[in-house]
Amino acid sequence: MSSPNASASALGRLVDAYFRFLKVAIAILLMLMVVLVFGNVALRYGFNSSITVSEEVSRWFFVWMTFLGALIALREHGHIGVDALVSRFGPFGKRVCLAISQALMIYVCWLLLKGSWAQTMINMSVQAPSSGWSMGYFYGVGLVFAGTAIPLLLYDLFRTVSGRVGEHELIAVKGSDDQPHADPSESESGAAGAAKR
């Protein structure tokens, strides 16, 4: 019988492999988008021809790439947010706010999952005008996103309410700039020093 640590380690490796696959898929989608768009422009201006499906398929690839990238950012807590209010709370307040935000995100992802399932089923027999592909594949990206995001968020919520989240993780968003804000007194002394020179 395998130990819980071995099972958790195997699950962790599986999740890591899944997200590596997503990163590779994003790179491939981006490459195909560049080939389709650049090829279409070159054919149009150089040979008075075009790739019929280029615009439609590129748009599909862009939508899939956006949702898959959002999943990676969700896992790595890379989404930009405003922490001006939450950063003023103590550890308990930050933990409560984090748990509430995670619960709200789970609810929104559940709504997205339900809506995407309905749209995918409705559009499975509908063909896209240029490529002829099923429109269900277009709406299916919502299923992939929500189906992956909900377990991630549930795990994060479990860590939050069970106290397994470190204090440095209690603010789960990143500021709009990576540089720390300069101390005003330092900037004033620097300006004064520059004026003396």
C-alpha positions, 0 to 999 in steps of 0.5 A: 500500500502506497503512503499518502506522501507518495500519492501526493507526490505522484499527483503533484508530478501529474499536475506539473506535467499537465501544466507543462503540456498547457505551456507547450500547447500555448507555444504551438497555438502562438506559432500557428497563429503567426504562420496563419496571419503572416502567411495570409498577409504575404499571400495577399500582398505578394500573390493576390491570394489568401488562406481562407480559414486564416482569420477564423482559425487564428481567432479560435487559437487566440481564444484558446491561448488566452484561456490556457494562459489564464489557467497557468497564471491562476496556478502561479498566482500571477494575476494582477490585482489591487491589494491596497485595502487587503494589505492593511489587514492583519494575518486573520483579515487577510486569510478571511479575504483570501478565502472569500475571494477564492469561494467567489472565484469557484462560484464564477468558474462553476457558472462558466462551466455550466454555461460553457457546457450548455453552449458546447452542446448547443453548438456541436452540430453548428459548423463554422463558416470558413473552416467547417469545424464544429462550433462546440470546439470553440465554446469547449475552451470554457469547459477546459478552463473551468474544469481545471480552475475549480480543482485548483481553487478548491485546493487553494481554499482548503489550504487557506481555511486549514491554515496551511497558507504562509503569511506571504501567500495571503495576498494572492495577487501581484501589483501592477509593477514588480519594483518596490515603491521608493521611500519618499525620504530617500528620493528627496535626499537623492534630489537634494544631493543632485541639486548640490552637485 
